[in-house]
Amino acid sequence: QLVRLFLIDEAHVVKDESRGATLEVVVSRMKTVQLAVLRSSSQPADKALRFVAVSATIPNVEDIAEWLSDGKGPGISMKIDESHRPVKLRKVVLGFPCSNTQSE
């Protein structure tokens, strides 16, 4: 009952073969705990656990938001592009010549 925010950093890990299932189980367990606490107490809905998932590379943010929603309302998702970054990313491609004994 003391937890009010559950932050999921690197949410794109959910599609990873080795770690995705673990993340999904942990989040699902927290959702189950949240429902049990809400059913057994008289806490107002605004005191419920809030899920926040962040990722720089997840393409299906609407699906993740729906999965994390409480079922009483739609999940809210926000797509933020690079124009909102305080420090611009520099994208560089480096090439190195191969020696005669190496293949590309």
PAVONU-637653 format. One record per residue (C-alpha): chain; residue in three letters; x, y, z; residue number from 1. Coordinates in pm, 1 decimal, padded with zeros to 6 digits. Example, Ala and Ser with C-alpha at 12.3 -4.5 7.8 and 13.67 -1.06 7.14 Angstrom:
BEGIN
- kette,rest,x,y,z,nr
- A,ALA,01230.0,-00450.0,00780.0,1
- A,SER,01367.0,-00106.0,00714.0,2
REM end
This chain:
BEGIN
- kette,rest,x,y,z,nr
- A,GLN,00000.0,00000.0,00000.0,1
- A,LEU,00300.4,00227.2,00034.8,2
- A,VAL,00399.0,00198.3,-00331.5,3
- A,ARG,00233.2,00462.9,-00548.5,4
- A,LEU,00456.7,00458.2,-00856.8,5
- A,PHE,00598.5,00161.5,-01045.1,6
- A,LEU,00859.7,00281.6,-01295.8,7
- A,ILE,00956.4,00044.0,-01573.6,8
- A,ASP,01276.2,00165.3,-01737.3,9
- A,GLU,01385.2,00011.6,-02066.9,10
- A,ALA,01033.7,-00119.2,-02132.6,11
- A,HIS,01142.0,-00253.1,-02471.6,12
- A,VAL,01303.6,-00541.8,-02280.3,13
- A,VAL,00956.7,-00700.5,-02278.0,14
- A,LYS,01027.7,-00831.6,-02629.8,15
- A,ASP,01366.6,-00976.5,-02530.6,16
- A,GLU,01378.3,-01357.3,-02532.1,17
- A,SER,01577.3,-01393.6,-02211.1,18
- A,ARG,01445.5,-01103.9,-01999.2,19
- A,GLY,01104.7,-01020.8,-02144.4,20
- A,ALA,00912.0,-01291.8,-01965.4,21
- A,THR,01059.3,-01187.4,-01630.0,22
- A,LEU,00957.0,-00826.2,-01681.0,23
- A,GLU,00609.2,-00930.7,-01789.9,24
- A,VAL,00566.0,-01151.4,-01481.4,25
- A,VAL,00684.9,-00879.8,-01242.0,26
- A,VAL,00452.3,-00618.2,-01394.2,27
- A,SER,00159.1,-00860.2,-01402.9,28
- A,ARG,00220.3,-00949.1,-01039.1,29
- A,MET,00219.7,-00582.2,-00941.2,30
- A,LYS,-00106.0,-00531.7,-01130.9,31
- A,THR,-00255.9,-00824.7,-00939.2,32
- A,VAL,-00136.2,-00682.9,-00607.3,33
- A,GLN,-00282.5,-00344.0,-00701.7,34
- A,LEU,-00624.0,-00496.2,-00775.1,35
- A,ALA,-00620.7,-00691.7,-00448.5,36
- A,VAL,-00532.9,-00380.8,-00246.7,37
- A,LEU,-00803.0,-00172.3,-00415.9,38
- A,ARG,-01066.8,-00440.2,-00354.7,39
- A,SER,-00978.7,-00488.6,00011.4,40
- A,SER,-00946.1,-00124.5,00112.1,41
- A,SER,-01145.7,00191.4,00092.6,42
- A,GLN,-00863.7,00386.7,-00073.5,43
- A,PRO,-00975.9,00636.7,-00334.5,44
- A,ALA,-00885.5,00554.0,-00693.4,45
- A,ASP,-00638.1,00843.3,-00712.1,46
- A,LYS,-00425.5,00665.9,-00449.9,47
- A,ALA,-00387.7,00359.7,-00672.5,48
- A,LEU,-00055.4,00239.6,-00804.4,49
- A,ARG,00055.7,00426.2,-01115.6,50
- A,PHE,00259.0,00247.7,-01381.8,51
- A,VAL,00507.9,00448.2,-01587.5,52
- A,ALA,00703.9,00274.2,-01862.2,53
- A,VAL,00984.0,00446.8,-02050.4,54
- A,SER,01178.2,00334.9,-02352.4,55
- A,ALA,01367.6,00499.6,-02633.6,56
- A,THR,01298.8,00224.9,-02883.0,57
- A,ILE,00955.8,00069.6,-02831.4,58
- A,PRO,00733.7,00105.0,-03138.9,59
- A,ASN,00397.8,-00006.2,-02992.6,60
- A,VAL,00351.8,00242.0,-02709.0,61
- A,GLU,-00027.8,00228.7,-02735.9,62
- A,ASP,-00028.1,-00147.9,-02674.8,63
- A,ILE,00199.8,-00113.6,-02372.5,64
- A,ALA,-00017.1,00168.5,-02234.0,65
- A,GLU,-00328.0,-00044.7,-02272.9,66
- A,TRP,-00158.8,-00338.3,-02097.0,67
- A,LEU,-00056.0,-00113.9,-01806.1,68
- A,SER,-00395.1,00058.1,-01773.5,69
- A,ASP,-00618.5,-00020.4,-01479.1,70
- A,GLY,-00911.8,-00120.1,-01699.8,71
- A,LYS,-01125.3,00167.6,-01572.8,72
- A,GLY,-01001.1,00404.7,-01838.6,73
- A,PRO,-00772.1,00405.0,-02137.6,74
- A,GLY,-00398.3,00388.2,-02089.6,75
- A,ILE,-00221.0,00712.6,-02167.0,76
- A,SER,00082.3,00707.7,-02393.2,77
- A,MET,00314.7,00983.8,-02499.5,78
- A,LYS,00553.9,00973.7,-02791.6,79
- A,ILE,00835.8,01221.1,-02751.4,80
- A,ASP,01070.3,01274.0,-03043.2,81
- A,GLU,01426.0,01404.7,-03046.4,82
- A,SER,01316.3,01767.9,-03067.3,83
- A,HIS,01236.1,01755.4,-02694.0,84
- A,ARG,01582.2,01639.6,-02588.4,85
- A,PRO,01779.3,01896.8,-02388.7,86
- A,VAL,02100.2,01764.7,-02545.3,87
- A,LYS,02091.7,01666.4,-02909.9,88
- A,LEU,02215.2,01320.4,-02999.6,89
- A,ARG,02505.2,01299.2,-03237.9,90
- A,LYS,02481.2,01010.9,-03482.1,91
- A,VAL,02810.2,00893.4,-03624.0,92
- A,VAL,02899.8,00597.1,-03842.9,93
- A,LEU,03263.4,00497.9,-03827.6,94
- A,GLY,03426.6,00284.5,-04093.7,95
- A,PHE,03753.8,00101.2,-04058.5,96
- A,PRO,03948.1,-00040.5,-04350.7,97
- A,CYS,03989.0,-00418.7,-04352.6,98
- A,SER,04330.9,-00571.5,-04390.9,99
- A,ASN,04397.9,-00822.0,-04666.3,100
- A,THR,04351.3,-01110.1,-04421.9,101
- A,GLN,04005.7,-00997.9,-04305.9,102
- A,SER,03674.5,-01016.9,-04478.7,103
- A,GLU,03402.8,-00756.8,-04461.5,104
REM end
